[in-house]
Amino acid sequence: MPPLLRAGQAAQAWTSESAGAGEGRADRLSTSGLFLAACVWRQGTTLAAIALPVWSATPTRLQALASKAGATWMADFLDCVTDAAQRAGQELTRLQAAEDRIGGLTQTARSHLPGAADLALRLPVLTARTLAERLQVTPQAALGLIRQLAAAGLLREATGRQAWRAFVVA
C-alpha cells in the first residue's frame, strides 16, 4: 500500500481507537493521530525530508474531515493533503518571486541589506528587534533596513500598528 494511504489509515485507526477506548475523543482529526500519520509517512517514503502536509489545508477542509468516518474520512484526508500541497506550491511561488525581487535591490559594499532580505524570506514574521539581533546591528539600523525592504516591495507591515510593528514578505 502507498505510504500516504498507510499514513491516513494510521491516523484514522488512532482516532477511532481513542474514541472507542473511552477517552472521549469524538473528533476524527486528533493531533496525536496526525502526528502518527506523519511518522508513518516519514518511515514509509524515500521523501522523508518532506513533512506530511495535511495540517496546512484550509481550516474549512480540516473541520469537514473531523466530522467524517470510514471511507469518506480517507477521501477527505487525501483531499486535505491535495489542498495543502497546492497551498504550499503557491507559497513557494510567492517566496521565489520575492527572492527574484531581492536581486534587484541596490546596495553598498558594506550593506546589511542582503542579510536582511535573506532573513525576511526565512522567518515567517520579521521585527526590527529580531533583525537587529540576528544581523548584530543597532535597532535604528534594523528599522532602516526594514524601510528599504518595504520600499522595494519585499516586505509589508502585518500588524496595522505604528509601534511594535511586525513585517511579512509581500
OpenMM code with the backbone's topology and positions (N, CA, C; nanometers):
from openmm import Vec3, app, unit

residues = "MET PRO PRO LEU LEU ARG ALA GLY GLN ALA ALA GLN ALA TRP THR SER GLU SER ALA GLY ALA GLY GLU GLY ARG ALA ASP ARG LEU SER THR SER GLY LEU PHE LEU ALA ALA CYS VAL TRP ARG GLN GLY THR THR LEU ALA ALA ILE ALA LEU PRO VAL TRP SER ALA THR PRO THR ARG LEU GLN ALA LEU ALA SER LYS ALA GLY ALA THR TRP MET ALA ASP PHE LEU ASP CYS VAL THR ASP ALA ALA GLN ARG ALA GLY GLN GLU LEU THR ARG LEU GLN ALA ALA GLU ASP ARG ILE GLY GLY LEU THR GLN THR ALA ARG SER HIS LEU PRO GLY ALA ALA ASP LEU ALA LEU ARG LEU PRO VAL LEU THR ALA ARG THR LEU ALA GLU ARG LEU GLN VAL THR PRO GLN ALA ALA LEU GLY LEU ILE ARG GLN LEU ALA ALA ALA GLY LEU LEU ARG GLU ALA THR GLY ARG GLN ALA TRP ARG ALA PHE VAL VAL ALA".split()
positions = [
    Vec3(0.0843, -0.1173, 0.0000),
    Vec3(0.0000, 0.0000, 0.0000),
    Vec3(0.0891, 0.1240, 0.0000),
    Vec3(0.0520, 0.2277, -0.0755),
    Vec3(0.1331, 0.3505, -0.0787),
    Vec3(0.1445, 0.4145, 0.0598),
    Vec3(0.2588, 0.4765, 0.0876),
    Vec3(0.2819, 0.5362, 0.2198),
    Vec3(0.1756, 0.6385, 0.2604),
    Vec3(0.1245, 0.7157, 0.1661),
    Vec3(0.0246, 0.8158, 0.2005),
    Vec3(-0.1049, 0.7509, 0.2499),
    Vec3(-0.1457, 0.6426, 0.1858),
    Vec3(-0.2652, 0.5717, 0.2311),
    Vec3(-0.2417, 0.5046, 0.3662),
    Vec3(-0.1213, 0.4487, 0.3853),
    Vec3(-0.0891, 0.3896, 0.5157),
    Vec3(-0.0925, 0.4954, 0.6254),
    Vec3(-0.0414, 0.6148, 0.5938),
    Vec3(-0.0424, 0.7236, 0.6911),
    Vec3(-0.1858, 0.7626, 0.7259),
    Vec3(-0.2704, 0.7742, 0.6259),
    Vec3(-0.4107, 0.8067, 0.6505),
    Vec3(-0.4807, 0.7003, 0.7321),
    Vec3(-0.4529, 0.5751, 0.7009),
    Vec3(-0.5133, 0.4654, 0.7763),
    Vec3(-0.4669, 0.4670, 0.9222),
    Vec3(-0.3408, 0.4977, 0.9431),
    Vec3(-0.2884, 0.5032, 1.0804),
    Vec3(-0.3587, 0.6136, 1.1602),
    Vec3(-0.3748, 0.7309, 1.0990),
    Vec3(-0.4429, 0.8409, 1.1682),
    Vec3(-0.5881, 0.8054, 1.1962),
    Vec3(-0.6536, 0.7449, 1.0989),
    Vec3(-0.7933, 0.7078, 1.1159),
    Vec3(-0.8085, 0.6013, 1.2245),
    Vec3(-0.7215, 0.5026, 1.2225),
    Vec3(-0.7270, 0.3964, 1.3234),
    Vec3(-0.6990, 0.4522, 1.4631),
    Vec3(-0.6033, 0.5423, 1.4725),
    Vec3(-0.5694, 0.6015, 1.6013),
    Vec3(-0.6884, 0.6765, 1.6602),
    Vec3(-0.7517, 0.7592, 1.5797),
    Vec3(-0.8636, 0.8367, 1.6322),
    Vec3(-0.9832, 0.7473, 1.6629),
    Vec3(-1.0047, 0.6446, 1.5821),
    Vec3(-1.1148, 0.5515, 1.6094),
    Vec3(-1.0876, 0.4741, 1.7373),
    Vec3(-0.9635, 0.4313, 1.7553),
    Vec3(-0.9246, 0.3564, 1.8750),
    Vec3(-0.9362, 0.4433, 1.9991),
    Vec3(-0.8944, 0.5694, 1.9871),
    Vec3(-0.9032, 0.6614, 2.1002),
    Vec3(-1.0482, 0.6847, 2.1396),
    Vec3(-1.1353, 0.6982, 2.0405),
    Vec3(-1.2769, 0.7217, 2.0695),
    Vec3(-1.3394, 0.5988, 2.1347),
    Vec3(-1.2978, 0.4796, 2.0901),
    Vec3(-1.3533, 0.3559, 2.1445),
    Vec3(-1.2979, 0.3189, 2.2801),
    Vec3(-1.1842, 0.3758, 2.3185),
    Vec3(-1.1209, 0.3413, 2.4459),
    Vec3(-1.1742, 0.4255, 2.5612),
    Vec3(-1.2789, 0.5013, 2.5346),
    Vec3(-1.3394, 0.5798, 2.6406),
    Vec3(-1.2633, 0.7066, 2.6737),
    Vec3(-1.1762, 0.7497, 2.5836),
    Vec3(-1.1006, 0.8722, 2.6088),
    Vec3(-1.1823, 0.9959, 2.5745),
    Vec3(-1.3045, 0.9760, 2.5298),
    Vec3(-1.3897, 1.0890, 2.4988),
    Vec3(-1.3525, 1.1608, 2.3707),
    Vec3(-1.2767, 1.0969, 2.2850),
    Vec3(-1.2343, 1.1582, 2.1601),
    Vec3(-1.3378, 1.1368, 2.0533),
    Vec3(-1.4146, 1.2389, 2.0242),
    Vec3(-1.5144, 1.2265, 1.9200),
    Vec3(-1.4634, 1.2824, 1.7883),
    Vec3(-1.3554, 1.3621, 1.7918),
    Vec3(-1.3089, 1.4189, 1.6651),
    Vec3(-1.2226, 1.3192, 1.5900),
    Vec3(-1.2292, 1.3243, 1.4595),
    Vec3(-1.1559, 1.2313, 1.3735),
    Vec3(-1.0255, 1.2918, 1.3239),
    Vec3(-0.9843, 1.4011, 1.3836),
    Vec3(-0.8624, 1.4674, 1.3403),
    Vec3(-0.7820, 1.5111, 1.4621),
    Vec3(-0.7488, 1.4163, 1.5466),
    Vec3(-0.6734, 1.4497, 1.6664),
    Vec3(-0.5282, 1.4801, 1.6305),
    Vec3(-0.4667, 1.5636, 1.7104),
    Vec3(-0.3264, 1.5987, 1.6890),
    Vec3(-0.2383, 1.4753, 1.6980),
    Vec3(-0.2669, 1.3889, 1.7944),
    Vec3(-0.1848, 1.2680, 1.8081),
    Vec3(-0.2029, 1.1760, 1.6879),
    Vec3(-0.3239, 1.1704, 1.6323),
    Vec3(-0.3465, 1.0896, 1.5124),
    Vec3(-0.2700, 1.1430, 1.3927),
    Vec3(-0.2665, 1.2750, 1.3776),
    Vec3(-0.1909, 1.3356, 1.2675),
    Vec3(-0.0413, 1.3178, 1.2873),
    Vec3(0.0027, 1.3239, 1.4128),
    Vec3(0.1444, 1.3009, 1.4399),
    Vec3(0.1830, 1.1580, 1.4009),
    Vec3(0.0977, 1.0633, 1.4360),
    Vec3(0.1230, 0.9250, 1.3975),
    Vec3(0.1276, 0.9121, 1.2460),
    Vec3(0.0351, 0.9776, 1.1773),
    Vec3(0.0337, 0.9736, 1.0304),
    Vec3(0.1652, 1.0281, 0.9746),
    Vec3(0.2137, 1.1381, 1.0319),
    Vec3(0.3398, 1.1956, 0.9853),
    Vec3(0.4550, 1.0989, 1.0068),
    Vec3(0.4548, 1.0281, 1.1192),
    Vec3(0.5603, 0.9295, 1.1474),
    Vec3(0.5541, 0.8134, 1.0478),
    Vec3(0.4351, 0.7639, 1.0213),
    Vec3(0.4192, 0.6541, 0.9253),
    Vec3(0.4634, 0.6996, 0.7869),
    Vec3(0.4269, 0.8229, 0.7504),
    Vec3(0.4657, 0.8790, 0.6204),
    Vec3(0.6174, 0.8871, 0.6093),
    Vec3(0.6835, 0.9393, 0.7110),
    Vec3(0.8301, 0.9518, 0.7074),
    Vec3(0.8989, 0.8173, 0.7000),
    Vec3(0.8448, 0.7201, 0.7710),
    Vec3(0.9058, 0.5877, 0.7724),
    Vec3(0.8874, 0.5169, 0.6383),
    Vec3(0.7766, 0.5433, 0.5704),
    Vec3(0.7429, 0.4650, 0.4524),
    Vec3(0.7802, 0.5242, 0.3193),
    Vec3(0.8503, 0.6378, 0.3173),
    Vec3(0.8811, 0.7002, 0.1893),
    Vec3(1.0270, 0.7431, 0.1833),
    Vec3(1.0801, 0.7473, 0.0623),
    Vec3(1.2165, 0.7969, 0.0431),
    Vec3(1.2187, 0.9491, 0.0493),
    Vec3(1.1014, 1.0109, 0.0500),
    Vec3(1.0906, 1.1557, 0.0602),
    Vec3(1.0804, 1.1972, 0.2067),
    Vec3(1.1588, 1.1334, 0.2918),
    Vec3(1.1469, 1.1517, 0.4367),
    Vec3(1.1653, 1.2969, 0.4801),
    Vec3(1.2343, 1.3765, 0.4013),
    Vec3(1.2550, 1.5159, 0.4409),
    Vec3(1.1293, 1.5997, 0.4189),
    Vec3(1.0338, 1.5476, 0.3463),
    Vec3(0.9110, 1.6213, 0.3191),
    Vec3(0.8062, 1.5814, 0.4214),
    Vec3(0.7595, 1.6793, 0.4976),
    Vec3(0.6590, 1.6510, 0.6001),
    Vec3(0.5228, 1.6257, 0.5367),
    Vec3(0.4415, 1.5478, 0.6026),
    Vec3(0.3048, 1.5247, 0.5576),
    Vec3(0.2285, 1.6558, 0.5723),
    Vec3(0.1777, 1.7132, 0.4636),
    Vec3(0.1244, 1.8489, 0.4688),
    Vec3(-0.0233, 1.8610, 0.5047),
    Vec3(-0.0863, 1.7582, 0.5569),
    Vec3(-0.2310, 1.7618, 0.5753),
    Vec3(-0.2762, 1.8782, 0.6624),
    Vec3(-0.1994, 1.9173, 0.7633),
    Vec3(-0.2439, 2.0221, 0.8545),
    Vec3(-0.2303, 2.1607, 0.7935),
    Vec3(-0.1751, 2.1720, 0.6738),
    Vec3(-0.1679, 2.3010, 0.6054),
    Vec3(-0.2902, 2.3268, 0.5185),
    Vec3(-0.3828, 2.2336, 0.5167),
    Vec3(-0.5059, 2.2535, 0.4400),
    Vec3(-0.5867, 2.3655, 0.5041),
    Vec3(-0.6833, 2.4165, 0.4294),
    Vec3(-0.7658, 2.5246, 0.4831),
    Vec3(-0.8435, 2.4746, 0.6049),
    Vec3(-0.8688, 2.5617, 0.7003),
    Vec3(-0.9439, 2.5206, 0.8202),
    Vec3(-1.0806, 2.4597, 0.7864),
    Vec3(-1.1446, 2.5083, 0.6828),
    Vec3(-1.2750, 2.4541, 0.6440),
    Vec3(-1.2639, 2.3071, 0.6074),
    Vec3(-1.1609, 2.2733, 0.5310),
    Vec3(-1.1419, 2.1327, 0.4918),
    Vec3(-1.1067, 2.0458, 0.6122),
    Vec3(-1.0245, 2.0978, 0.7001),
    Vec3(-0.9875, 2.0214, 0.8193),
    Vec3(-1.1078, 1.9993, 0.9109),
    Vec3(-1.1922, 2.0998, 0.9254),
    Vec3(-1.3122, 2.0843, 1.0074),
    Vec3(-1.4073, 1.9822, 0.9458),
    Vec3(-1.4179, 1.9836, 0.8135),
    Vec3(-1.5034, 1.8858, 0.7460),
    Vec3(-1.4490, 1.7445, 0.7682),
    Vec3(-1.3182, 1.7297, 0.7648),
    Vec3(-1.2559, 1.5991, 0.7861),
    Vec3(-1.2849, 1.5472, 0.9272),
    Vec3(-1.2849, 1.6371, 1.0233),
    Vec3(-1.3043, 1.5968, 1.1630),
    Vec3(-1.4407, 1.5330, 1.1871),
    Vec3(-1.5360, 1.5600, 1.0999),
    Vec3(-1.6711, 1.5058, 1.1216),
    Vec3(-1.6989, 1.3800, 1.0392),
    Vec3(-1.5995, 1.3293, 0.9673),
    Vec3(-1.6201, 1.2134, 0.8797),
    Vec3(-1.5696, 1.0847, 0.9446),
    Vec3(-1.6084, 0.9732, 0.8847),
    Vec3(-1.5632, 0.8416, 0.9305),
    Vec3(-1.5567, 0.7482, 0.8101),
    Vec3(-1.4853, 0.6373, 0.8257),
    Vec3(-1.4799, 0.5340, 0.7226),
    Vec3(-1.4130, 0.5793, 0.5942),
    Vec3(-1.4653, 0.5310, 0.4821),
    Vec3(-1.4065, 0.5602, 0.3510),
    Vec3(-1.4158, 0.7090, 0.3187),
    Vec3(-1.5215, 0.7734, 0.3653),
    Vec3(-1.5361, 0.9166, 0.3418),
    Vec3(-1.4233, 0.9928, 0.4107),
    Vec3(-1.3838, 0.9476, 0.5300),
    Vec3(-1.2739, 1.0119, 0.6013),
    Vec3(-1.1463, 1.0042, 0.5180),
    Vec3(-1.1170, 0.8861, 0.4634),
    Vec3(-0.9937, 0.8691, 0.3857),
    Vec3(-0.9955, 0.9580, 0.2609),
    Vec3(-1.1089, 0.9653, 0.1923),
    Vec3(-1.1182, 1.0503, 0.0729),
    Vec3(-1.0965, 1.1972, 0.1112),
    Vec3(-1.1556, 1.2391, 0.2207),
    Vec3(-1.1379, 1.3775, 0.2649),
    Vec3(-0.9961, 1.4016, 0.3170),
    Vec3(-0.9353, 1.3027, 0.3786),
    Vec3(-0.7955, 1.3129, 0.4223),
    Vec3(-0.7062, 1.3391, 0.3006),
    Vec3(-0.7251, 1.2626, 0.1941),
    Vec3(-0.6459, 1.2819, 0.0730),
    Vec3(-0.6755, 1.4174, 0.0089),
    Vec3(-0.7998, 1.4626, 0.0199),
    Vec3(-0.8360, 1.5948, -0.0294),
    Vec3(-0.7628, 1.7032, 0.0494),
    Vec3(-0.7500, 1.6851, 0.1796),
    Vec3(-0.6747, 1.7799, 0.2628),
    Vec3(-0.5274, 1.7816, 0.2234),
    Vec3(-0.4717, 1.6653, 0.1967),
    Vec3(-0.3313, 1.6578, 0.1538),
    Vec3(-0.3137, 1.7322, 0.0213),
    Vec3(-0.4077, 1.7111, -0.0717),
    Vec3(-0.4020, 1.7789, -0.2015),
    Vec3(-0.4101, 1.9297, -0.1830),
    Vec3(-0.5060, 1.9749, -0.1031),
    Vec3(-0.5231, 2.1174, -0.0775),
    Vec3(-0.3972, 2.1768, -0.0145),
    Vec3(-0.3424, 2.1066, 0.0820),
    Vec3(-0.2223, 2.1553, 0.1494),
    Vec3(-0.1039, 2.1632, 0.0527),
    Vec3(-0.0898, 2.0642, -0.0338),
    Vec3(0.0200, 2.0647, -0.1303),
    Vec3(0.0040, 2.1801, -0.2301),
    Vec3(-0.1183, 2.2076, -0.2720),
    Vec3(-0.1419, 2.3190, -0.3628),
    Vec3(-0.1108, 2.4518, -0.2954),
    Vec3(-0.1515, 2.4653, -0.1701),
    Vec3(-0.1222, 2.5881, -0.0955),
    Vec3(0.0286, 2.6050, -0.0772),
    Vec3(0.0985, 2.4957, -0.0525),
    Vec3(0.2444, 2.5026, -0.0378),
    Vec3(0.3095, 2.5454, -0.1689),
    Vec3(0.2586, 2.4955, -0.2806),
    Vec3(0.3108, 2.5362, -0.4113),
    Vec3(0.2910, 2.6847, -0.4363),
    Vec3(0.1762, 2.7367, -0.3985),
    Vec3(0.1502, 2.8806, -0.4131),
    Vec3(0.2430, 2.9627, -0.3247),
    Vec3(0.2648, 2.9156, -0.2024),
    Vec3(0.3551, 2.9854, -0.1108),
    Vec3(0.4980, 2.9837, -0.1639),
    Vec3(0.5405, 2.8700, -0.2190),
    Vec3(0.6743, 2.8610, -0.2769),
    Vec3(0.6893, 2.9575, -0.3939),
    Vec3(0.5894, 2.9659, -0.4789),
    Vec3(0.5932, 3.0583, -0.5925),
    Vec3(0.6040, 3.2024, -0.5429),
    Vec3(0.5280, 3.2368, -0.4387),
    Vec3(0.5320, 3.3716, -0.3816),
    Vec3(0.6702, 3.4038, -0.3257),
    Vec3(0.7301, 3.3078, -0.2548),
    Vec3(0.8626, 3.3305, -0.1976),
    Vec3(0.9708, 3.3368, -0.3056),
    Vec3(0.9568, 3.2586, -0.4115),
    Vec3(1.0541, 3.2649, -0.5208),
    Vec3(1.0466, 3.3995, -0.5926),
    Vec3(0.9250, 3.4530, -0.6083),
    Vec3(0.9100, 3.5853, -0.6693),
    Vec3(0.9757, 3.6915, -0.5812),
    Vec3(0.9598, 3.6789, -0.4496),
    Vec3(1.0245, 3.7726, -0.3574),
    Vec3(1.1758, 3.7604, -0.3670),
    Vec3(1.2244, 3.6384, -0.3795),
    Vec3(1.3693, 3.6174, -0.3927),
    Vec3(1.4217, 3.6823, -0.5203),
    Vec3(1.3448, 3.6745, -0.6267),
    Vec3(1.3847, 3.7398, -0.7518),
    Vec3(1.3917, 3.8916, -0.7342),
    Vec3(1.2984, 3.9475, -0.6563),
    Vec3(1.2995, 4.0922, -0.6314),
    Vec3(1.4217, 4.1337, -0.5499),
    Vec3(1.4727, 4.0437, -0.4676),
    Vec3(1.5906, 4.0755, -0.3864),
    Vec3(1.7101, 4.1048, -0.4762),
    Vec3(1.7216, 4.0316, -0.5848),
    Vec3(1.8335, 4.0519, -0.6769),
    Vec3(1.8385, 4.1922, -0.7338),
    Vec3(1.7259, 4.2603, -0.7394),
    Vec3(1.7208, 4.3955, -0.7942),
    Vec3(1.7476, 4.5053, -0.6929),
    Vec3(1.7716, 4.4701, -0.5674),
    Vec3(1.7976, 4.5715, -0.4653),
    Vec3(1.9357, 4.6325, -0.4842),
    Vec3(1.9417, 4.7635, -0.4716),
    Vec3(2.0729, 4.8291, -0.4789),
    Vec3(2.1329, 4.8333, -0.3392),
    Vec3(2.2632, 4.8120, -0.3339),
    Vec3(2.3298, 4.8034, -0.2049),
    Vec3(2.4731, 4.8506, -0.2158),
    Vec3(2.5279, 4.8884, -0.1028),
    Vec3(2.6683, 4.9264, -0.0980),
    Vec3(2.7500, 4.8040, -0.0579),
    Vec3(2.8789, 4.8165, -0.0613),
    Vec3(2.9669, 4.7046, -0.0282),
    Vec3(2.9517, 4.6605, 0.1169),
    Vec3(2.9202, 4.7541, 0.2070),
    Vec3(2.9081, 4.7208, 0.3485),
    Vec3(2.7635, 4.7028, 0.3932),
    Vec3(2.6737, 4.6973, 0.3004),
    Vec3(2.5317, 4.6925, 0.3334),
    Vec3(2.4910, 4.5595, 0.3963),
    Vec3(2.3997, 4.5692, 0.4916),
    Vec3(2.3405, 4.4505, 0.5529),
    Vec3(2.2101, 4.4120, 0.4831),
    Vec3(2.1796, 4.4803, 0.3748),
    Vec3(2.0536, 4.4578, 0.3050),
    Vec3(2.0373, 4.3139, 0.2548),
    Vec3(2.1398, 4.2519, 0.1969),
    Vec3(2.1222, 4.1119, 0.1547),
    Vec3(2.0905, 4.0181, 0.2717),
    Vec3(2.1558, 4.0388, 0.3850),
    Vec3(2.1283, 3.9566, 0.5030),
    Vec3(1.9881, 3.9792, 0.5555),
    Vec3(1.9442, 4.1045, 0.5530),
    Vec3(1.8086, 4.1364, 0.5987),
    Vec3(1.7059, 4.0722, 0.5061),
    Vec3(1.7291, 4.0780, 0.3772),
    Vec3(1.6370, 4.0173, 0.2809),
    Vec3(1.6335, 3.8656, 0.2978),
    Vec3(1.7488, 3.8072, 0.3209),
    Vec3(1.7558, 3.6630, 0.3429),
    Vec3(1.6760, 3.6226, 0.4673),
    Vec3(1.6896, 3.6980, 0.5744),
    Vec3(1.6123, 3.6695, 0.6957),
    Vec3(1.4630, 3.6864, 0.6722),
    Vec3(1.4261, 3.7876, 0.5952),
    Vec3(1.2845, 3.8107, 0.5658),
    Vec3(1.2236, 3.6903, 0.4951),
    Vec3(1.2996, 3.6271, 0.4081),
    Vec3(1.2493, 3.5090, 0.3365),
    Vec3(1.2408, 3.3870, 0.4263),
    Vec3(1.3240, 3.3781, 0.5259),
    Vec3(1.3319, 3.2573, 0.6078),
    Vec3(1.2506, 3.2612, 0.7364),
    Vec3(1.2116, 3.3799, 0.7785),
    Vec3(1.1323, 3.3921, 0.9009),
    Vec3(0.9871, 3.4245, 0.8645),
    Vec3(0.8922, 3.3655, 0.9328),
    Vec3(0.7524, 3.3945, 0.8998),
    Vec3(0.7128, 3.5379, 0.9323),
    Vec3(0.7730, 3.5946, 1.0368),
    Vec3(0.7455, 3.7327, 1.0783),
    Vec3(0.8787, 3.7961, 1.1138),
    Vec3(0.8972, 3.9201, 1.0713),
    Vec3(1.0224, 3.9902, 1.0973),
    Vec3(0.9930, 4.1178, 1.1744),
    Vec3(1.0633, 4.1369, 1.2836),
    Vec3(1.0541, 4.2609, 1.3607),
    Vec3(1.1906, 4.3283, 1.3575),
    Vec3(1.1911, 4.4569, 1.3894),
    Vec3(1.3182, 4.5295, 1.3927),
    Vec3(1.4116, 4.4699, 1.4976),
    Vec3(1.3556, 4.4305, 1.6098),
    Vec3(1.4384, 4.3724, 1.7165),
    Vec3(1.5036, 4.2415, 1.6708),
    Vec3(1.4247, 4.1548, 1.6076),
    Vec3(1.4790, 4.0277, 1.5578),
    Vec3(1.5880, 4.0527, 1.4553),
    Vec3(1.5614, 4.1451, 1.3638),
    Vec3(1.6596, 4.1771, 1.2605),
    Vec3(1.7876, 4.2318, 1.3227),
    Vec3(1.7741, 4.3212, 1.4202),
    Vec3(1.8914, 4.3790, 1.4865),
    Vec3(1.9737, 4.2701, 1.5560),
    Vec3(1.9054, 4.1790, 1.6251),
    Vec3(1.9765, 4.0722, 1.6963),
    Vec3(2.0456, 3.9774, 1.5988),
    Vec3(1.9763, 3.9380, 1.4932),
    Vec3(2.0337, 3.8407, 1.4007),
    Vec3(2.1495, 3.8977, 1.3191),
    Vec3(2.1374, 4.0251, 1.2799),
    Vec3(2.2439, 4.0858, 1.1980),
    Vec3(2.3479, 4.1578, 1.2820),
    Vec3(2.3237, 4.1641, 1.4127),
    Vec3(2.4122, 4.2347, 1.5061),
    Vec3(2.4330, 4.3797, 1.4635),
    Vec3(2.3195, 4.4467, 1.4416),
    Vec3(2.3198, 4.5893, 1.4114),
    Vec3(2.2329, 4.6585, 1.5153),
    Vec3(2.2350, 4.7902, 1.5149),
    Vec3(2.1521, 4.8653, 1.6097),
    Vec3(2.0053, 4.8551, 1.5689),
    Vec3(1.9147, 4.8726, 1.6638),
    Vec3(1.7728, 4.8724, 1.6287),
    Vec3(1.7382, 4.9792, 1.5246),
    Vec3(1.8046, 5.0950, 1.5322),
    Vec3(1.7803, 5.2014, 1.4337),
    Vec3(1.8243, 5.1571, 1.2943),
    Vec3(1.9374, 5.0887, 1.2850),
    Vec3(1.9834, 5.0373, 1.1554),
    Vec3(1.8869, 4.9312, 1.1031),
    Vec3(1.8363, 4.8479, 1.1924),
    Vec3(1.7398, 4.7454, 1.1524),
    Vec3(1.6126, 4.8088, 1.0969),
    Vec3(1.5654, 4.9163, 1.1611),
    Vec3(1.4478, 4.9870, 1.1104),
    Vec3(1.4739, 5.0442, 0.9716),
    Vec3(1.5943, 5.0957, 0.9516),
    Vec3(1.6310, 5.1472, 0.8189),
    Vec3(1.6294, 5.0380, 0.7135),
    Vec3(1.6806, 4.9211, 0.7495),
    Vec3(1.6791, 4.8077, 0.6556),
    Vec3(1.5361, 4.7644, 0.6243),
    Vec3(1.4518, 4.7618, 0.7257),
    Vec3(1.3115, 4.7247, 0.7042),
    Vec3(1.2442, 4.8266, 0.6137),
    Vec3(1.2737, 4.9558, 0.6344),
    Vec3(1.2154, 5.0590, 0.5471),
    Vec3(1.2583, 5.0380, 0.4024),
    Vec3(1.3846, 5.0033, 0.3815),
    Vec3(1.4342, 4.9800, 0.2460),
    Vec3(1.3639, 4.8592, 0.1821),
    Vec3(1.3489, 4.7521, 0.2595),
    Vec3(1.2833, 4.6319, 0.2069),
    Vec3(1.1350, 4.6580, 0.1783),
    Vec3(1.0719, 4.7374, 0.2621),
    Vec3(0.9312, 4.7713, 0.2384),
    Vec3(0.9176, 4.8611, 0.1160),
    Vec3(1.0079, 4.9571, 0.1008),
    Vec3(1.0040, 5.0463, -0.0159),
    Vec3(1.0267, 4.9696, -0.1456),
    Vec3(1.1047, 4.8626, -0.1380),
    Vec3(1.1308, 4.7798, -0.2566),
    Vec3(1.0168, 4.6822, -0.2840),
    Vec3(0.9162, 4.6805, -0.1964),
    Vec3(0.8014, 4.5912, -0.2170),
    Vec3(0.8243, 4.4496, -0.1684),
    Vec3(0.9305, 4.4282, -0.0936),
    Vec3(0.9607, 4.2945, -0.0449),
    Vec3(0.8868, 4.2630, 0.0847),
    Vec3(0.8690, 4.3630, 0.1707),
    Vec3(0.8008, 4.3441, 0.2987),
    Vec3(0.6739, 4.4281, 0.3035),
    Vec3(0.5796, 4.3819, 0.3853),
    Vec3(0.4620, 4.4632, 0.4173),
    Vec3(0.4385, 4.4511, 0.5670),
    Vec3(0.3841, 4.5582, 0.6223),
    Vec3(0.3546, 4.5619, 0.7650),
    Vec3(0.2323, 4.4756, 0.7908),
    Vec3(0.2377, 4.3907, 0.8935),
    Vec3(0.1317, 4.2928, 0.9162),
    Vec3(0.0413, 4.3248, 1.0350),
    Vec3(0.0817, 4.4157, 1.1223),
    Vec3(0.0037, 4.4371, 1.2436),
    Vec3(-0.0941, 4.5528, 1.2345),
    Vec3(-0.0698, 4.6475, 1.1449),
    Vec3(-0.1565, 4.7639, 1.1339),
    Vec3(-0.1320, 4.8662, 1.2433),
    Vec3(-0.0216, 4.8572, 1.3130),
    Vec3(0.0094, 4.9491, 1.4223),
    Vec3(0.1233, 5.0418, 1.3823),
    Vec3(0.1415, 5.1460, 1.4584),
    Vec3(0.2513, 5.2393, 1.4338),
    Vec3(0.3744, 5.2069, 1.5188),
    Vec3(0.3542, 5.1316, 1.6261),
    Vec3(0.4649, 5.0916, 1.7137),
    Vec3(0.4631, 4.9398, 1.7282),
    Vec3(0.5755, 4.8824, 1.7616),
    Vec3(0.5881, 4.7376, 1.7789),
    Vec3(0.5356, 4.6636, 1.6567),
    Vec3(0.5799, 4.7060, 1.5426),
    Vec3(0.5285, 4.6507, 1.4172),
    Vec3(0.6016, 4.5226, 1.3795),
    Vec3(0.5330, 4.4404, 1.3044),
    Vec3(0.5900, 4.3162, 1.2517),
    Vec3(0.5666, 4.3155, 1.1016),
    Vec3(0.6586, 4.2547, 1.0287),
    Vec3(0.6535, 4.2555, 0.8834),
    Vec3(0.6567, 4.1131, 0.8300),
    Vec3(0.5953, 4.0957, 0.7126),
    Vec3(0.5952, 3.9677, 0.6429),
    Vec3(0.6328, 3.9934, 0.4987),
    Vec3(0.6756, 3.8898, 0.4303),
    Vec3(0.7107, 3.9024, 0.2891),
    Vec3(0.5854, 3.9353, 0.2105),
    Vec3(0.5956, 4.0370, 0.1261),
    Vec3(0.4795, 4.0814, 0.0461),
    Vec3(0.4546, 3.9886, -0.0710),
] * unit.nanometer
topology = app.Topology()
chain = topology.addChain("A")
for resn in residues:
    res = topology.addResidue(resn, chain)
    for name in ("N", "CA", "C"):
        topology.addAtom(name, app.Element.getBySymbol(name[0]), res)
